[in-house]
C-alpha cells in the first residue's frame, strides 16, 4: 500500500492512496445524487402553474380564474353564474298550510322571514279550492298520496304570501327545512314547529320560475273567485251595496274567510 505524508505545522498526517480513492468516489456519488435531486425538484415544480398561489405573494385572482375556467369546461358548471343567481332579486311563494293556521303559527313564520330581511309584497288568508290545490300540486298527481294531500290543503284556510329579496328562493328553502320535519335541522321552521311529513306546516317554491308561476296562479284564481262572487252579489235581489248604499274599501264581498279555530272550545265556553 502506497502512503503519502502530509505535513501541517507540527502534525504529520499519513493518508493511503486507497483512502483518497474512496473519498473521491464518495464525493462523486454525492454530486450525482444532488444533481438527481435538482432534476426531480425541477420536474415536480413544473407541474404547478407558473404563477402558482403556493409560490407567489401576488394576488391569486388569475389562478382562481384558471380553476373556474377548468371547472366550467369539464363539468359545465360556471361558478360566477351561480353566485350571480344568488345575488339576483327574486320572488317566492310561501304558504302557511291549514295546520299552521290552526295552530296559530302565522305570526311566527312571518316574523322569521322579516328578521331574515326579506320583503313581504303580498298576503292573503283564504280557503283553498280543490281546483287551485290540484293545479298547484299537479306535478304530484300520480303519487298515491295525492288525494289525501288535496283533502289536507283544502281542509281549512291557508295564508298565501309573496316574498321578495336577494336569493330569496334558496334562502327560504333553508329557513323552511327538509320536507320531513324529523329530518329538518333544528332552527328551521319545520325542524322547530312540525313532527310529521303530512303536517309540515308550510310550503315554499323550489325555484324562481315556480315562485312566479305559483304567485300568478294564486292571483288569477283568487281574482276569478272574487269576480264570480261580485257578479252573484250584483245579480241578487238583495244587493247589500244597493240597499245600504255602502262601498267596500278594504275587503270585497267573498274575500273574508269564515273558519273556526280548533282551540276555540278551549277559549270560549
C-alpha positions as CSV (number, residue, x, y, z in Angstrom):
1,X,0.0,0.0,0.0
2,X,1.3,3.3,-1.0
3,X,1.2,6.1,1.5
4,X,1.5,9.9,1.4
5,X,2.8,12.0,4.2
6,X,1.3,15.5,4.7
7,X,3.0,18.0,7.0
8,X,0.8,20.6,8.6
9,X,2.7,22.6,11.1
10,X,4.0,20.1,13.7
11,X,1.4,17.5,12.8
12,X,2.0,14.7,10.4
13,X,-1.0,13.2,8.5
14,X,-0.5,9.9,6.7
15,X,-3.1,9.0,4.1
16,X,-3.2,5.9,2.0
17,X,-3.9,6.1,-1.8
18,X,-6.8,3.8,-1.4
19,X,-8.4,6.0,1.2
20,X,-8.1,9.0,-1.2
21,X,-9.7,7.0,-4.0
22,X,-12.6,6.1,-1.7
23,X,-13.0,9.7,-0.7
24,X,-13.0,10.9,-4.3
25,X,-15.6,8.2,-5.1
26,X,-17.9,9.3,-2.3
27,X,-17.6,12.9,-3.4
28,X,-18.6,12.0,-7.0
29,X,-21.6,10.0,-5.6
30,X,-22.8,12.9,-3.5
31,X,-22.6,15.2,-6.5
32,X,-24.5,12.7,-8.7
33,X,-27.3,12.4,-6.0
34,X,-27.5,16.2,-5.7
35,X,-27.8,16.5,-9.4
36,X,-30.6,13.9,-9.5
37,X,-32.5,15.7,-6.7
38,X,-32.3,19.0,-8.5
39,X,-33.7,17.3,-11.6
40,X,-36.6,15.8,-9.7
41,X,-37.4,19.0,-8.0
42,X,-37.5,20.8,-11.3
43,X,-39.8,18.2,-12.7
44,X,-42.2,18.4,-9.7
45,X,-42.2,22.2,-9.7
46,X,-43.0,22.3,-13.4
47,X,-46.4,20.6,-12.6
48,X,-47.5,23.8,-10.9
49,X,-48.7,26.9,-12.8
50,X,-46.0,29.4,-13.5
51,X,-47.8,31.9,-11.1
52,X,-49.0,29.4,-8.6
53,X,-50.6,30.8,-5.4
54,X,-48.3,28.5,-3.5
55,X,-45.1,30.2,-4.6
56,X,-46.1,33.7,-5.1
57,X,-47.2,36.6,-2.8
58,X,-49.2,38.2,-5.6
59,X,-52.9,38.0,-6.0
60,X,-54.5,34.6,-6.6
61,X,-57.1,36.0,-8.9
62,X,-55.6,34.7,-12.1
63,X,-55.1,31.2,-10.5
64,X,-58.7,31.2,-9.3
65,X,-59.9,32.2,-12.7
66,X,-57.9,29.3,-14.3
67,X,-59.6,26.9,-11.9
68,X,-63.1,28.2,-12.6
69,X,-62.5,28.0,-16.3
70,X,-61.2,24.5,-16.0
71,X,-64.3,23.5,-13.9
72,X,-66.7,25.1,-16.3
73,X,-65.1,23.3,-19.2
74,X,-65.0,19.9,-17.5
75,X,-68.3,19.9,-15.6
76,X,-70.4,22.5,-17.3
77,X,-70.9,24.4,-14.1
78,X,-69.9,28.1,-14.2
79,X,-69.4,29.3,-10.6
80,X,-69.9,33.0,-11.3
81,X,-73.3,32.4,-12.8
82,X,-74.3,30.5,-9.6
83,X,-73.1,33.4,-7.5
84,X,-74.9,35.9,-9.7
85,X,-78.1,33.9,-9.3
86,X,-77.8,34.2,-5.5
87,X,-77.4,37.9,-5.8
88,X,-80.4,38.4,-8.1
89,X,-83.6,39.8,-6.6
90,X,-86.4,37.1,-7.0
91,X,-89.8,36.4,-5.7
92,X,-91.0,33.3,-4.0
93,X,-94.4,31.9,-3.0
94,X,-94.8,30.9,0.7
95,X,-98.0,29.3,2.0
96,X,-98.8,28.5,5.6
97,X,-100.8,25.3,5.4
98,X,-104.1,24.7,7.3
99,X,-102.3,23.1,10.3
100,X,-100.0,26.1,10.6
101,X,-103.0,28.4,10.6
102,X,-105.0,26.3,13.1
103,X,-102.0,26.2,15.5
104,X,-101.6,30.0,15.4
105,X,-98.1,29.9,13.8
106,X,-98.7,32.5,11.1
107,X,-97.2,35.4,13.0
108,X,-94.0,33.4,14.0
109,X,-93.5,32.2,10.4
110,X,-93.9,35.8,9.0
111,X,-91.5,37.1,11.7
112,X,-88.8,34.6,10.6
113,X,-88.9,35.9,7.1
114,X,-88.9,39.5,8.2
115,X,-86.0,39.0,10.5
116,X,-84.0,37.5,7.7
117,X,-84.5,40.7,5.7
118,X,-87.0,39.7,3.0
119,X,-89.8,41.9,1.8
120,X,-93.4,40.9,2.1
121,X,-95.2,42.0,-1.1
122,X,-98.4,40.1,-0.9
123,X,-100.6,38.3,1.7
124,X,-104.0,36.7,1.7
125,X,-106.0,34.4,4.0
126,X,-108.4,32.3,2.1
127,X,-109.9,28.9,1.8
128,X,-108.0,26.9,-0.9
129,X,-110.3,25.4,-3.5
130,X,-109.9,21.9,-4.9
131,X,-109.2,23.4,-8.3
132,X,-106.4,25.5,-7.1
133,X,-104.9,22.7,-4.9
134,X,-104.9,20.3,-7.9
135,X,-103.3,22.8,-10.2
136,X,-100.7,23.8,-7.6
137,X,-99.6,20.2,-6.9
138,X,-100.2,18.9,-10.5
139,X,-96.6,17.5,-10.6
140,X,-97.6,15.1,-7.8
141,X,-100.9,13.9,-9.3
142,X,-99.6,10.4,-10.0
143,X,-98.5,9.9,-6.4
144,X,-100.6,7.6,-4.2
145,X,-100.8,10.3,-1.5
146,X,-102.2,12.9,-3.9
147,X,-105.9,12.7,-2.9
148,X,-105.1,12.7,0.8
149,X,-102.8,15.8,0.3
150,X,-105.6,17.7,-1.6
151,X,-108.0,17.0,1.2
152,X,-105.5,18.3,3.7
153,X,-104.8,21.5,1.8
154,X,-108.5,22.2,1.4
155,X,-109.4,21.3,4.9
156,X,-109.0,24.8,6.3
157,X,-107.8,28.3,5.4
158,X,-104.3,28.9,4.3
159,X,-102.1,32.1,4.3
160,X,-100.8,32.8,0.9
161,X,-97.7,35.1,0.7
162,X,-95.3,36.5,-1.9
163,X,-91.9,37.5,-0.6
164,X,-89.1,39.3,-2.5
165,X,-85.3,39.5,-1.9
166,X,-81.8,38.6,-3.0
167,X,-81.5,34.8,-3.2
168,X,-85.0,34.6,-1.6
169,X,-85.8,31.1,-3.1
170,X,-82.8,29.1,-1.8
171,X,-82.8,31.1,1.5
172,X,-86.4,30.4,2.1
173,X,-85.9,26.7,1.5
174,X,-83.2,26.8,4.2
175,X,-85.5,28.7,6.6
176,X,-88.3,26.1,5.9
177,X,-86.2,23.0,6.3
178,X,-86.5,19.5,4.9
179,X,-89.9,18.1,3.8
180,X,-89.8,15.5,6.6
181,X,-89.8,17.5,9.8
182,X,-88.0,14.7,11.6
183,X,-85.1,15.2,9.2
184,X,-85.2,19.0,9.3
185,X,-82.4,20.8,11.2
186,X,-83.2,22.5,14.5
187,X,-83.7,26.2,13.9
188,X,-85.7,25.7,10.7
189,X,-89.5,26.2,10.7
190,X,-90.3,22.5,10.1
191,X,-87.5,21.4,12.5
192,X,-88.9,23.5,15.3
193,X,-92.7,23.5,14.6
194,X,-93.6,20.2,13.0
195,X,-93.2,16.5,13.6
196,X,-94.9,14.7,10.6
197,X,-94.4,14.9,6.9
198,X,-98.1,15.1,6.2
199,X,-98.5,18.0,8.6
200,X,-95.3,20.0,7.8
201,X,-96.9,23.5,8.3
202,X,-95.5,25.4,5.3
203,X,-94.9,25.3,1.6
204,X,-92.2,27.2,-0.3
205,X,-91.3,27.5,-4.0
206,X,-88.4,25.3,-5.1
207,X,-87.2,27.7,-7.9
208,X,-87.7,31.3,-9.0
209,X,-89.7,30.1,-12.0
210,X,-92.1,28.1,-9.8
211,X,-92.3,31.1,-7.5
212,X,-93.5,33.3,-10.3
213,X,-95.9,30.6,-11.5
214,X,-97.4,30.0,-8.1
215,X,-97.8,33.7,-7.3
216,X,-99.6,34.3,-10.7
217,X,-101.7,31.1,-10.3
218,X,-102.9,32.1,-6.8
219,X,-103.6,35.7,-8.0
220,X,-105.6,34.6,-11.1
221,X,-107.7,32.0,-9.3
222,X,-108.4,34.4,-6.4
223,X,-109.3,37.2,-8.8
224,X,-111.6,34.8,-10.7
225,X,-113.3,33.7,-7.4
226,X,-113.7,37.4,-6.5
227,X,-115.3,38.2,-9.8
228,X,-117.8,35.4,-9.5
229,X,-118.7,36.4,-6.0
230,X,-119.1,40.1,-7.1
231,X,-121.3,39.0,-10.0
232,X,-123.5,36.9,-7.8
233,X,-124.0,39.8,-5.4
234,X,-124.8,42.3,-8.1
235,X,-127.3,40.0,-9.7
236,X,-129.0,39.0,-6.4
237,X,-132.3,40.6,-5.4
238,X,-130.9,41.6,-2.0
239,X,-127.9,43.6,-3.0
240,X,-126.2,45.0,0.1
241,X,-124.3,47.6,-2.0
242,X,-127.6,49.0,-3.4
243,X,-129.8,48.5,-0.3
244,X,-127.4,50.2,2.1
245,X,-125.5,52.3,-0.4
246,X,-122.2,51.1,1.0
247,X,-118.9,50.8,-0.8
248,X,-116.3,48.1,0.1
249,X,-112.9,49.7,0.9
250,X,-110.5,47.0,2.0
251,X,-112.3,43.7,1.7
252,X,-114.8,43.0,-1.1
253,X,-117.6,40.5,-1.0
254,X,-116.4,37.0,-0.7
255,X,-112.9,37.9,0.5
256,X,-113.4,37.4,4.2
257,X,-112.7,33.8,5.3
258,X,-115.1,32.2,7.7
259,X,-113.5,29.5,9.8
260,X,-113.4,28.1,13.3
261,X,-110.1,27.7,15.2
262,X,-109.7,24.3,16.8
263,X,-108.7,25.9,20.1
264,X,-111.9,27.9,20.3
265,X,-113.8,25.4,22.6
266,X,-110.8,25.8,25.0
267,X,-111.0,29.6,24.9
268,X,-114.8,30.2,24.9
269,X,-117.4,28.3,26.9
